[in-house]
Amino acid sequence: MRLLRYGAIGEERPGALDSSGVMRDLSSVLPDITPEWLCPARLAELARVDLAALPVVPAGVRIGAPVAGIRQFMAIGLNYRDHAAESGMAIPEEPVVFTKAITSIAGPDDEVQLPEGSVAGDWEVELAVVIGTVARRVPPERALSHVAGYCLANDVSERDWQIRRGGQWCKGKSFDGFGPLGPWLVTADELPDPQSIPLSLAVNGEVRQQGHTGNMIFPVARLVSYLSEFMTLLPGDVVITGTPAGVGMGMKPPVFLKRGDVMSLDGGPLGRQRQRVS
């Protein structure tokens, strides 16, 4: 299934895409797409719903992040060799882990507001993994069984805060709106191989990033397993998995976001995003 949430901020309702790509309202089936609905049994229950019999979602409505009640927003850095190279950093021997504040989560087309005085706003198209069942010290061969599904993400960053304000990446990653997710959650049964997804991002129509999740240094199964070694992953937790080359910081000279720019992201089966910068 492709699950989504729509409506004004704080008033989102659950929905899904039917087989024709039409958005249908799921409010008569469940109150919202929350962590308790991400386990295999509940997802199987939703898969049996006759979407064609449900109301059509009005055209032009805002799309929110596809999951409500996210409790942990984890991120992986330098997970593509070409991005590590453009960043001037060594290929990591273990996954580089940092966090984004859950208050950074936004809808896929919500406006991205740069913080006051921002001088180094940047973009990062990524695959996001959404956990479906509790994962604690799971081996890589079982890790994907704990995944509910996948969605597209933009790890918006303010590099000055990330790099020059004490060296703690979360500072440059956690501003409100710096974590657009969606437009929908593709359940794992529809996407059994997360290393098969093309990713691209353009700024003002000019392609900046073109990559593929098959080029990750640490694949999704390894990342979920690794994180679960030192923390318990909970249903609804989101893990974004790194970005390919082409970020603004890596250009020579660097090119950063300015107000009025438009970022357009494409994740193949994960859908598309579009954010205007203000």
Contacts in CASP RR format, 6 or more apart in sequence:
PFRMAT RR
TARGET T0000
AUTHOR 0000-0000-0000
METHOD contacts of the structure
MODEL  1
MRLLRYGAIGEERPGALDSSGVMRDLSSVLPDITPEWLCPARLAELARVD
LAALPVVPAGVRIGAPVAGIRQFMAIGLNYRDHAAESGMAIPEEPVVFTK
AITSIAGPDDEVQLPEGSVAGDWEVELAVVIGTVARRVPPERALSHVAGY
CLANDVSERDWQIRRGGQWCKGKSFDGFGPLGPWLVTADELPDPQSIPLS
LAVNGEVRQQGHTGNMIFPVARLVSYLSEFMTLLPGDVVITGTPAGVGMG
MKPPVFLKRGDVMSLDGGPLGRQRQRVS
1 16 0 8 1.000
1 17 0 8 1.000
1 43 0 8 1.000
1 46 0 8 1.000
1 47 0 8 1.000
1 186 0 8 1.000
1 187 0 8 1.000
1 190 0 8 1.000
2 16 0 8 1.000
2 17 0 8 1.000
2 184 0 8 1.000
2 185 0 8 1.000
2 186 0 8 1.000
2 187 0 8 1.000
2 190 0 8 1.000
3 14 0 8 1.000
3 15 0 8 1.000
3 16 0 8 1.000
3 26 0 8 1.000
3 33 0 8 1.000
3 46 0 8 1.000
3 66 0 8 1.000
3 184 0 8 1.000
3 185 0 8 1.000
3 187 0 8 1.000
4 14 0 8 1.000
4 15 0 8 1.000
4 16 0 8 1.000
4 17 0 8 1.000
4 23 0 8 1.000
4 33 0 8 1.000
4 63 0 8 1.000
4 64 0 8 1.000
4 66 0 8 1.000
4 182 0 8 1.000
4 183 0 8 1.000
4 184 0 8 1.000
4 185 0 8 1.000
5 12 0 8 1.000
5 13 0 8 1.000
5 14 0 8 1.000
5 15 0 8 1.000
5 32 0 8 1.000
5 33 0 8 1.000
5 63 0 8 1.000
5 64 0 8 1.000
5 65 0 8 1.000
5 66 0 8 1.000
5 67 0 8 1.000
5 68 0 8 1.000
6 12 0 8 1.000
6 13 0 8 1.000
6 15 0 8 1.000
6 23 0 8 1.000
6 57 0 8 1.000
6 61 0 8 1.000
6 62 0 8 1.000
6 63 0 8 1.000
6 64 0 8 1.000
7 13 0 8 1.000
7 61 0 8 1.000
7 62 0 8 1.000
7 63 0 8 1.000
7 64 0 8 1.000
8 62 0 8 1.000
9 62 0 8 1.000
9 64 0 8 1.000
9 110 0 8 1.000
12 32 0 8 1.000
12 64 0 8 1.000
12 68 0 8 1.000
13 25 0 8 1.000
13 26 0 8 1.000
13 27 0 8 1.000
13 32 0 8 1.000
14 25 0 8 1.000
14 26 0 8 1.000
14 27 0 8 1.000
14 29 0 8 1.000
14 30 0 8 1.000
14 31 0 8 1.000
14 32 0 8 1.000
14 33 0 8 1.000
15 23 0 8 1.000
15 24 0 8 1.000
15 25 0 8 1.000
15 26 0 8 1.000
15 27 0 8 1.000
15 33 0 8 1.000
15 57 0 8 1.000
16 23 0 8 1.000
16 24 0 8 1.000
16 26 0 8 1.000
16 46 0 8 1.000
16 49 0 8 1.000
16 51 0 8 1.000
16 184 0 8 1.000
17 23 0 8 1.000
17 24 0 8 1.000
17 51 0 8 1.000
17 184 0 8 1.000
18 24 0 8 1.000
18 51 0 8 1.000
18 52 0 8 1.000
19 51 0 8 1.000
19 52 0 8 1.000
22 56 0 8 1.000
23 56 0 8 1.000
23 57 0 8 1.000
24 51 0 8 1.000
24 52 0 8 1.000
24 54 0 8 1.000
24 55 0 8 1.000
24 56 0 8 1.000
24 57 0 8 1.000
25 54 0 8 1.000
25 55 0 8 1.000
25 56 0 8 1.000
25 57 0 8 1.000
26 33 0 8 1.000
26 46 0 8 1.000
26 49 0 8 1.000
26 54 0 8 1.000
28 54 0 8 1.000
29 46 0 8 1.000
29 49 0 8 1.000
29 54 0 8 1.000
30 37 0 8 1.000
30 46 0 8 1.000
32 68 0 8 1.000
33 66 0 8 1.000
33 67 0 8 1.000
33 68 0 8 1.000
33 185 0 8 1.000
34 67 0 8 1.000
34 68 0 8 1.000
34 69 0 8 1.000
35 67 0 8 1.000
35 69 0 8 1.000
35 70 0 8 1.000
35 71 0 8 1.000
35 132 0 8 1.000
35 234 0 8 1.000
35 235 0 8 1.000
35 236 0 8 1.000
36 42 0 8 1.000
36 235 0 8 1.000
37 43 0 8 1.000
37 46 0 8 1.000
38 67 0 8 1.000
38 130 0 8 1.000
38 131 0 8 1.000
38 132 0 8 1.000
38 133 0 8 1.000
38 148 0 8 1.000
38 235 0 8 1.000
38 236 0 8 1.000
39 132 0 8 1.000
39 133 0 8 1.000
39 148 0 8 1.000
39 235 0 8 1.000
40 132 0 8 1.000
40 133 0 8 1.000
43 148 0 8 1.000
43 187 0 8 1.000
43 189 0 8 1.000
47 187 0 8 1.000
47 189 0 8 1.000
62 107 0 8 1.000
62 109 0 8 1.000
62 110 0 8 1.000
63 107 0 8 1.000
63 108 0 8 1.000
63 109 0 8 1.000
63 182 0 8 1.000
63 183 0 8 1.000
64 106 0 8 1.000
64 107 0 8 1.000
64 108 0 8 1.000
64 110 0 8 1.000
64 181 0 8 1.000
64 182 0 8 1.000
64 183 0 8 1.000
65 105 0 8 1.000
65 106 0 8 1.000
65 107 0 8 1.000
65 108 0 8 1.000
65 180 0 8 1.000
65 181 0 8 1.000
65 182 0 8 1.000
66 130 0 8 1.000
66 151 0 8 1.000
66 181 0 8 1.000
66 182 0 8 1.000
66 183 0 8 1.000
66 184 0 8 1.000
66 185 0 8 1.000
67 130 0 8 1.000
67 181 0 8 1.000
67 185 0 8 1.000
67 236 0 8 1.000
67 238 0 8 1.000
69 236 0 8 1.000
70 102 0 8 1.000
70 105 0 8 1.000
70 236 0 8 1.000
70 237 0 8 1.000
70 238 0 8 1.000
71 102 0 8 1.000
71 234 0 8 1.000
71 236 0 8 1.000
71 237 0 8 1.000
72 99 0 8 1.000
72 102 0 8 1.000
72 231 0 8 1.000
72 233 0 8 1.000
72 234 0 8 1.000
72 237 0 8 1.000
72 238 0 8 1.000
73 99 0 8 1.000
73 100 0 8 1.000
73 101 0 8 1.000
73 102 0 8 1.000
73 104 0 8 1.000
73 105 0 8 1.000
73 179 0 8 1.000
73 237 0 8 1.000
73 238 0 8 1.000
73 240 0 8 1.000
74 97 0 8 1.000
74 98 0 8 1.000
74 99 0 8 1.000
74 100 0 8 1.000
74 227 0 8 1.000
74 237 0 8 1.000
74 238 0 8 1.000
74 239 0 8 1.000
74 240 0 8 1.000
75 97 0 8 1.000
75 98 0 8 1.000
75 99 0 8 1.000
75 100 0 8 1.000
75 155 0 8 1.000
75 173 0 8 1.000
75 239 0 8 1.000
75 240 0 8 1.000
75 242 0 8 1.000
76 95 0 8 1.000
76 96 0 8 1.000
76 97 0 8 1.000
76 218 0 8 1.000
76 223 0 8 1.000
76 239 0 8 1.000
76 240 0 8 1.000
76 241 0 8 1.000
76 242 0 8 1.000
77 92 0 8 1.000
77 95 0 8 1.000
77 96 0 8 1.000
77 97 0 8 1.000
77 98 0 8 1.000
77 169 0 8 1.000
77 242 0 8 1.000
77 243 0 8 1.000
78 84 0 8 1.000
78 87 0 8 1.000
78 89 0 8 1.000
78 91 0 8 1.000
78 92 0 8 1.000
78 96 0 8 1.000
78 217 0 8 1.000
78 242 0 8 1.000
79 92 0 8 1.000
79 95 0 8 1.000
79 96 0 8 1.000
79 216 0 8 1.000
79 217 0 8 1.000
79 218 0 8 1.000
79 223 0 8 1.000
79 241 0 8 1.000
79 242 0 8 1.000
79 243 0 8 1.000
80 211 0 8 1.000
80 215 0 8 1.000
80 216 0 8 1.000
80 217 0 8 1.000
80 242 0 8 1.000
80 243 0 8 1.000
80 244 0 8 1.000
80 245 0 8 1.000
81 91 0 8 1.000
81 215 0 8 1.000
81 217 0 8 1.000
82 215 0 8 1.000
82 244 0 8 1.000
82 245 0 8 1.000
83 242 0 8 1.000
83 243 0 8 1.000
83 244 0 8 1.000
83 245 0 8 1.000
83 246 0 8 1.000
83 247 0 8 1.000
84 90 0 8 1.000
84 91 0 8 1.000
84 92 0 8 1.000
84 217 0 8 1.000
85 245 0 8 1.000
86 245 0 8 1.000
86 246 0 8 1.000
86 247 0 8 1.000
86 249 0 8 1.000
86 250 0 8 1.000
87 247 0 8 1.000
87 249 0 8 1.000
87 250 0 8 1.000
91 217 0 8 1.000
92 217 0 8 1.000
94 226 0 8 1.000
95 218 0 8 1.000
95 222 0 8 1.000
95 223 0 8 1.000
95 226 0 8 1.000
95 227 0 8 1.000
97 227 0 8 1.000
98 169 0 8 1.000
98 170 0 8 1.000
98 173 0 8 1.000
99 170 0 8 1.000
99 173 0 8 1.000
99 174 0 8 1.000
100 155 0 8 1.000
100 170 0 8 1.000
100 173 0 8 1.000
100 174 0 8 1.000
100 178 0 8 1.000
100 179 0 8 1.000
100 240 0 8 1.000
101 170 0 8 1.000
101 173 0 8 1.000
101 174 0 8 1.000
103 174 0 8 1.000
103 176 0 8 1.000
104 156 0 8 1.000
104 173 0 8 1.000
104 174 0 8 1.000
104 175 0 8 1.000
104 176 0 8 1.000
104 177 0 8 1.000
104 178 0 8 1.000
104 179 0 8 1.000
105 177 0 8 1.000
105 179 0 8 1.000
105 181 0 8 1.000
105 238 0 8 1.000
106 112 0 8 1.000
106 176 0 8 1.000
106 177 0 8 1.000
106 178 0 8 1.000
106 179 0 8 1.000
106 180 0 8 1.000
106 181 0 8 1.000
107 180 0 8 1.000
107 181 0 8 1.000
107 182 0 8 1.000
107 183 0 8 1.000
108 152 0 8 1.000
108 180 0 8 1.000
108 181 0 8 1.000
108 182 0 8 1.000
108 183 0 8 1.000
108 265 0 8 1.000
108 272 0 8 1.000
108 273 0 8 1.000
108 274 0 8 1.000
108 275 0 8 1.000
109 180 0 8 1.000
109 183 0 8 1.000
109 273 0 8 1.000
109 274 0 8 1.000
109 275 0 8 1.000
110 177 0 8 1.000
110 180 0 8 1.000
110 275 0 8 1.000
111 275 0 8 1.000
111 276 0 8 1.000
111 277 0 8 1.000
111 278 0 8 1.000
112 154 0 8 1.000
112 156 0 8 1.000
112 177 0 8 1.000
112 178 0 8 1.000
112 180 0 8 1.000
112 257 0 8 1.000
112 263 0 8 1.000
112 275 0 8 1.000
112 276 0 8 1.000
112 277 0 8 1.000
112 278 0 8 1.000
113 175 0 8 1.000
113 176 0 8 1.000
113 177 0 8 1.000
113 277 0 8 1.000
113 278 0 8 1.000
114 121 0 8 1.000
114 158 0 8 1.000
114 257 0 8 1.000
114 259 0 8 1.000
114 277 0 8 1.000
114 278 0 8 1.000
115 158 0 8 1.000
115 161 0 8 1.000
115 175 0 8 1.000
118 158 0 8 1.000
118 160 0 8 1.000
118 257 0 8 1.000
119 160 0 8 1.000
119 256 0 8 1.000
120 158 0 8 1.000
120 159 0 8 1.000
120 160 0 8 1.000
120 249 0 8 1.000
120 254 0 8 1.000
120 256 0 8 1.000
121 156 0 8 1.000
121 157 0 8 1.000
121 158 0 8 1.000
121 159 0 8 1.000
121 256 0 8 1.000
121 257 0 8 1.000
122 156 0 8 1.000
122 157 0 8 1.000
122 158 0 8 1.000
122 159 0 8 1.000
122 247 0 8 1.000
122 248 0 8 1.000
122 249 0 8 1.000
122 256 0 8 1.000
122 257 0 8 1.000
123 154 0 8 1.000
123 156 0 8 1.000
123 157 0 8 1.000
123 201 0 8 1.000
123 203 0 8 1.000
123 208 0 8 1.000
123 209 0 8 1.000
123 247 0 8 1.000
123 248 0 8 1.000
123 257 0 8 1.000
123 263 0 8 1.000
124 154 0 8 1.000
124 155 0 8 1.000
124 156 0 8 1.000
124 157 0 8 1.000
124 201 0 8 1.000
124 209 0 8 1.000
124 242 0 8 1.000
124 243 0 8 1.000
124 247 0 8 1.000
125 152 0 8 1.000
125 153 0 8 1.000
125 154 0 8 1.000
125 199 0 8 1.000
125 200 0 8 1.000
125 201 0 8 1.000
125 209 0 8 1.000
125 243 0 8 1.000
125 244 0 8 1.000
125 265 0 8 1.000
125 267 0 8 1.000
126 152 0 8 1.000
126 153 0 8 1.000
126 154 0 8 1.000
126 155 0 8 1.000
126 199 0 8 1.000
126 240 0 8 1.000
126 241 0 8 1.000
126 242 0 8 1.000
126 243 0 8 1.000
127 150 0 8 1.000
127 152 0 8 1.000
127 153 0 8 1.000
127 194 0 8 1.000
127 197 0 8 1.000
127 199 0 8 1.000
127 213 0 8 1.000
127 220 0 8 1.000
127 240 0 8 1.000
127 241 0 8 1.000
127 242 0 8 1.000
127 270 0 8 1.000
128 150 0 8 1.000
128 151 0 8 1.000
128 152 0 8 1.000
128 153 0 8 1.000
128 181 0 8 1.000
128 182 0 8 1.000
128 238 0 8 1.000
128 239 0 8 1.000
128 240 0 8 1.000
128 241 0 8 1.000
129 147 0 8 1.000
129 149 0 8 1.000
129 150 0 8 1.000
129 194 0 8 1.000
129 220 0 8 1.000
129 223 0 8 1.000
129 224 0 8 1.000
129 238 0 8 1.000
129 239 0 8 1.000
129 240 0 8 1.000
129 241 0 8 1.000
130 147 0 8 1.000
130 148 0 8 1.000
130 149 0 8 1.000
130 150 0 8 1.000
130 151 0 8 1.000
130 185 0 8 1.000
130 236 0 8 1.000
130 237 0 8 1.000
130 238 0 8 1.000
131 146 0 8 1.000
131 147 0 8 1.000
131 148 0 8 1.000
131 224 0 8 1.000
131 233 0 8 1.000
131 234 0 8 1.000
131 235 0 8 1.000
131 236 0 8 1.000
131 237 0 8 1.000
131 238 0 8 1.000
131 239 0 8 1.000
132 146 0 8 1.000
132 147 0 8 1.000
132 148 0 8 1.000
132 149 0 8 1.000
132 235 0 8 1.000
132 236 0 8 1.000
133 145 0 8 1.000
133 146 0 8 1.000
133 148 0 8 1.000
133 235 0 8 1.000
134 146 0 8 1.000
134 232 0 8 1.000
134 233 0 8 1.000
134 234 0 8 1.000
134 235 0 8 1.000
135 143 0 8 1.000
135 146 0 8 1.000
135 224 0 8 1.000
135 227 0 8 1.000
135 228 0 8 1.000
135 232 0 8 1.000
135 233 0 8 1.000
136 228 0 8 1.000
136 232 0 8 1.000
136 233 0 8 1.000
137 228 0 8 1.000
137 229 0 8 1.000
138 146 0 8 1.000
138 224 0 8 1.000
138 225 0 8 1.000
138 228 0 8 1.000
139 225 0 8 1.000
140 221 0 8 1.000
140 222 0 8 1.000
140 224 0 8 1.000
140 225 0 8 1.000
141 221 0 8 1.000
142 225 0 8 1.000
143 220 0 8 1.000
143 221 0 8 1.000
143 222 0 8 1.000
143 223 0 8 1.000
143 224 0 8 1.000
143 225 0 8 1.000
143 228 0 8 1.000
144 188 0 8 1.000
144 192 0 8 1.000
144 194 0 8 1.000
144 220 0 8 1.000
144 221 0 8 1.000
144 224 0 8 1.000
146 224 0 8 1.000
146 228 0 8 1.000
146 233 0 8 1.000
147 188 0 8 1.000
147 194 0 8 1.000
147 220 0 8 1.000
147 224 0 8 1.000
148 185 0 8 1.000
148 187 0 8 1.000
148 188 0 8 1.000
148 235 0 8 1.000
148 236 0 8 1.000
149 185 0 8 1.000
149 186 0 8 1.000
149 187 0 8 1.000
149 188 0 8 1.000
149 191 0 8 1.000
150 185 0 8 1.000
150 186 0 8 1.000
150 188 0 8 1.000
150 191 0 8 1.000
150 194 0 8 1.000
150 197 0 8 1.000
150 270 0 8 1.000
151 181 0 8 1.000
151 182 0 8 1.000
151 183 0 8 1.000
151 184 0 8 1.000
151 185 0 8 1.000
151 186 0 8 1.000
151 270 0 8 1.000
152 181 0 8 1.000
152 182 0 8 1.000
152 183 0 8 1.000
152 199 0 8 1.000
152 265 0 8 1.000
152 267 0 8 1.000
152 270 0 8 1.000
152 271 0 8 1.000
152 272 0 8 1.000
152 273 0 8 1.000
153 179 0 8 1.000
153 180 0 8 1.000
153 181 0 8 1.000
153 182 0 8 1.000
153 238 0 8 1.000
153 240 0 8 1.000
154 179 0 8 1.000
154 180 0 8 1.000
154 201 0 8 1.000
154 263 0 8 1.000
154 265 0 8 1.000
154 273 0 8 1.000
154 275 0 8 1.000
155 173 0 8 1.000
155 178 0 8 1.000
155 179 0 8 1.000
155 240 0 8 1.000
155 242 0 8 1.000
155 243 0 8 1.000
156 173 0 8 1.000
156 175 0 8 1.000
156 177 0 8 1.000
156 178 0 8 1.000
156 179 0 8 1.000
156 180 0 8 1.000
156 275 0 8 1.000
157 172 0 8 1.000
157 173 0 8 1.000
157 178 0 8 1.000
157 247 0 8 1.000
158 172 0 8 1.000
158 173 0 8 1.000
158 175 0 8 1.000
158 178 0 8 1.000
159 172 0 8 1.000
159 249 0 8 1.000
159 256 0 8 1.000
160 172 0 8 1.000
161 171 0 8 1.000
161 172 0 8 1.000
161 175 0 8 1.000
162 169 0 8 1.000
162 171 0 8 1.000
162 172 0 8 1.000
162 173 0 8 1.000
165 171 0 8 1.000
165 172 0 8 1.000
172 178 0 8 1.000
180 273 0 8 1.000
180 275 0 8 1.000
181 238 0 8 1.000
182 270 0 8 1.000
182 271 0 8 1.000
182 273 0 8 1.000
183 271 0 8 1.000
183 272 0 8 1.000
183 273 0 8 1.000
184 270 0 8 1.000
184 271 0 8 1.000
186 269 0 8 1.000
186 270 0 8 1.000
190 269 0 8 1.000
191 197 0 8 1.000
191 269 0 8 1.000
194 213 0 8 1.000
194 219 0 8 1.000
194 220 0 8 1.000
195 213 0 8 1.000
195 214 0 8 1.000
195 216 0 8 1.000
195 219 0 8 1.000
195 220 0 8 1.000
196 213 0 8 1.000
196 214 0 8 1.000
197 212 0 8 1.000
197 213 0 8 1.000
197 214 0 8 1.000
197 267 0 8 1.000
197 268 0 8 1.000
197 269 0 8 1.000
197 270 0 8 1.000
198 210 0 8 1.000
198 211 0 8 1.000
198 212 0 8 1.000
198 213 0 8 1.000
198 266 0 8 1.000
198 267 0 8 1.000
198 268 0 8 1.000
199 209 0 8 1.000
199 210 0 8 1.000
199 211 0 8 1.000
199 212 0 8 1.000
199 213 0 8 1.000
199 243 0 8 1.000
199 244 0 8 1.000
199 265 0 8 1.000
199 266 0 8 1.000
199 267 0 8 1.000
200 207 0 8 1.000
200 209 0 8 1.000
200 210 0 8 1.000
200 211 0 8 1.000
200 265 0 8 1.000
200 266 0 8 1.000
200 267 0 8 1.000
201 207 0 8 1.000
201 208 0 8 1.000
201 209 0 8 1.000
201 263 0 8 1.000
201 264 0 8 1.000
201 265 0 8 1.000
201 266 0 8 1.000
202 208 0 8 1.000
202 263 0 8 1.000
202 264 0 8 1.000
203 257 0 8 1.000
203 261 0 8 1.000
203 262 0 8 1.000
203 263 0 8 1.000
203 264 0 8 1.000
204 261 0 8 1.000
204 262 0 8 1.000
205 262 0 8 1.000
205 264 0 8 1.000
208 246 0 8 1.000
208 247 0 8 1.000
208 248 0 8 1.000
209 243 0 8 1.000
209 244 0 8 1.000
209 245 0 8 1.000
209 246 0 8 1.000
209 247 0 8 1.000
210 244 0 8 1.000
211 244 0 8 1.000
211 245 0 8 1.000
212 244 0 8 1.000
213 220 0 8 1.000
213 241 0 8 1.000
215 244 0 8 1.000
216 241 0 8 1.000
216 242 0 8 1.000
218 226 0 8 1.000
220 241 0 8 1.000
223 239 0 8 1.000
223 241 0 8 1.000
224 233 0 8 1.000
224 239 0 8 1.000
227 233 0 8 1.000
227 239 0 8 1.000
233 239 0 8 1.000
248 254 0 8 1.000
248 255 0 8 1.000
248 256 0 8 1.000
249 256 0 8 1.000
257 263 0 8 1.000
257 277 0 8 1.000
258 277 0 8 1.000
259 277 0 8 1.000
259 278 0 8 1.000
260 276 0 8 1.000
260 277 0 8 1.000
260 278 0 8 1.000
261 276 0 8 1.000
261 277 0 8 1.000
262 274 0 8 1.000
262 275 0 8 1.000
262 276 0 8 1.000
262 277 0 8 1.000
263 273 0 8 1.000
263 274 0 8 1.000
263 275 0 8 1.000
263 277 0 8 1.000
264 272 0 8 1.000
264 273 0 8 1.000
264 274 0 8 1.000
265 272 0 8 1.000
265 273 0 8 1.000
265 274 0 8 1.000
266 272 0 8 1.000
END
